[in-house]
Amino acid sequence: MTATASVSTKDQLVSESDYIELSRLVIEHTYRNDSGRPDTVHELYVEDGVLELQGTTLRGRQAIADWGRQLAKNPPWRLIRHVCGNMRFVADGPDAAEGITVLTVYMVAGAGAATTVPLQVGEDHDRFVRTPEGWRLASRRWVELFSRGEGLTLPGDRKV
């Protein structure tokens, strides 16, 4: 047996430059939501992109744009912040990748005091494709791991 284990193509990590670009894309998605600009999140997806939230699947940039406009117009929180961590991206050919990001969500809904206890911790399961404009999301699926049990209903009946 050799000291070097073989790595399957399924586990082939993306290049360092792709890692930086994909990380920036993931962070931009959260930044736009946190800064009150969810109406621009659709720009980060391919035309037929899919955003899957708890109980809701948005298909296509137009559906994601409509959802984002509703959210920007009537945010169900006073303050929200997402913290991205443990990002891992695996190549799926030269122009596609899959990734998982651990996401910690802090949210204040009403007049109550902000807390350092996260509302949710979960994973974003992403599929990316390289386009002439750079990397874009082909799909994103939120998987909840932990929750405080409180929640809000977002446009599209997503409870957070």
SULJO-V788700 format. One record per residue. N is the residue number from 1. RES is the residue in one small letter. SS is DSSP state (@ for helix, = for strand, . for the rest). PSI is psi in radians with two decimals (none if undefined). BURIAL is I if it has 24 or more other ideal C-beta (glycine too) atoms within 12 Angstrom, else O. Layout:
BEGIN
{{N:RES:SS:PSI:BURIAL} {N:RES:SS:PSI:BURIAL}}
END
This chain:
BEGIN
{{1:m:.:2.36:O} {2:t:.:2.84:O} {3:a:.:-0.31:O} {4:t:.:2.06:O} {5:a:.:2.54:O} {6:s:.:2.54:O} {7:v:.:2.22:O} {8:s:.:2.76:O} {9:t:@:-0.44:O} {10:k:@:-0.46:O} {11:d:@:0.27:O} {12:q:.:1.90:O} {13:l:=:2.65:O} {14:v:.:2.89:I} {15:s:.:2.88:O} {16:e:@:-0.71:O} {17:s:@:-0.69:O} {18:d:@:-0.65:I} {19:y:@:-0.77:O} {20:i:@:-0.80:O} {21:e:@:-0.74:I} {22:l:@:-0.69:I} {23:s:@:-0.75:I} {24:r:@:-0.68:O} {25:l:@:-0.80:I} {26:v:@:-0.79:I} {27:i:@:-0.65:I} {28:e:@:-0.68:I} {29:h:@:-0.86:I} {30:t:@:-0.67:I} {31:y:@:-0.77:O} {32:r:@:-0.68:I} {33:n:@:-0.80:I} {34:d:@:-0.47:I} {35:s:.:0.26:O} {36:g:.:0.39:O} {37:r:.:0.72:O} {38:p:@:-0.28:I} {39:d:@:-0.08:I} {40:t:@:-0.05:O} {41:v:@:-0.59:I} {42:h:@:-0.44:I} {43:e:@:-0.33:I} {44:l:@:-0.02:I} {45:y:=:2.73:I} {46:v:=:2.88:I} {47:e:=:-0.70:O} {48:d:=:0.46:O} {49:g:=:2.74:I} {50:v:=:2.30:I} {51:l:=:2.00:I} {52:e:=:1.98:I} {53:l:=:3.08:I} {54:q:.:1.87:O} {55:g:.:-0.05:O} {56:t:=:2.38:I} {57:t:=:2.09:O} {58:l:=:2.13:I} {59:r:=:2.07:O} {60:g:.:2.65:O} {61:r:@:-0.62:I} {62:q:@:-0.77:O} {63:a:@:-0.69:I} {64:i:@:-0.68:I} {65:a:@:-0.76:I} {66:d:@:-0.78:O} {67:w:@:-0.82:I} {68:g:@:-0.68:I} {69:r:@:-0.74:O} {70:q:@:-0.77:I} {71:l:@:-0.71:I} {72:a:@:-0.63:O} {73:k:@:-0.68:O} {74:n:.:1.21:O} {75:p:.:2.31:I} {76:p:.:0.27:I} {77:w:.:2.78:I} {78:r:.:-0.61:O} {79:l:=:2.38:O} {80:i:=:2.47:I} {81:r:=:2.41:I} {82:h:=:2.40:I} {83:v:=:2.09:I} {84:c:=:2.41:I} {85:g:=:2.94:O} {86:n:=:0.76:O} {87:m:=:2.29:I} {88:r:=:2.22:I} {89:f:=:2.28:I} {90:v:=:2.32:I} {91:a:=:2.50:I} {92:d:.:1.15:O} {93:g:.:-3.13:O} {94:p:.:-0.39:O} {95:d:.:0.45:O} {96:a:=:2.65:I} {97:a:=:2.76:I} {98:e:=:2.63:I} {99:g:=:2.72:I} {100:i:=:2.31:I} {101:t:=:2.28:I} {102:v:=:2.26:I} {103:l:=:2.17:I} {104:t:=:2.20:I} {105:v:=:2.14:I} {106:y:=:2.34:I} {107:m:=:2.47:I} {108:v:=:2.11:I} {109:a:.:-0.88:I} {110:g:.:-2.62:O} {111:a:.:-0.07:O} {112:g:.:2.91:O} {113:a:.:2.58:O} {114:a:.:2.61:O} {115:t:.:2.70:O} {116:t:.:0.01:O} {117:v:.:2.15:O} {118:p:.:2.62:I} {119:l:.:-0.75:I} {120:q:=:2.68:I} {121:v:=:2.28:I} {122:g:=:-2.90:I} {123:e:=:2.44:I} {124:d:=:2.11:I} {125:h:=:1.92:I} {126:d:=:2.62:I} {127:r:=:2.27:I} {128:f:=:2.64:I} {129:v:=:2.53:I} {130:r:=:2.24:I} {131:t:=:3.02:O} {132:p:.:-0.42:O} {133:e:.:-0.03:O} {134:g:=:-3.00:O} {135:w:=:2.47:I} {136:r:=:2.74:I} {137:l:=:2.27:I} {138:a:=:-0.61:I} {139:s:=:2.67:I} {140:r:=:2.30:I} {141:r:=:2.13:I} {142:w:=:2.30:I} {143:v:=:1.94:O} {144:e:=:2.34:I} {145:l:=:-0.77:O} {146:f:=:2.59:O} {147:s:=:2.56:O} {148:r:.:-0.29:O} {149:g:.:-0.29:O} {150:e:.:2.82:O} {151:g:.:2.91:O} {152:l:.:2.71:I} {153:t:=:2.19:O} {154:l:=:2.89:I} {155:p:.:2.37:I} {156:g:.:0.20:I} {157:d:.:0.46:O} {158:r:=:2.16:I} {159:k:=:2.26:O} {160:v:.:none:I}}
END
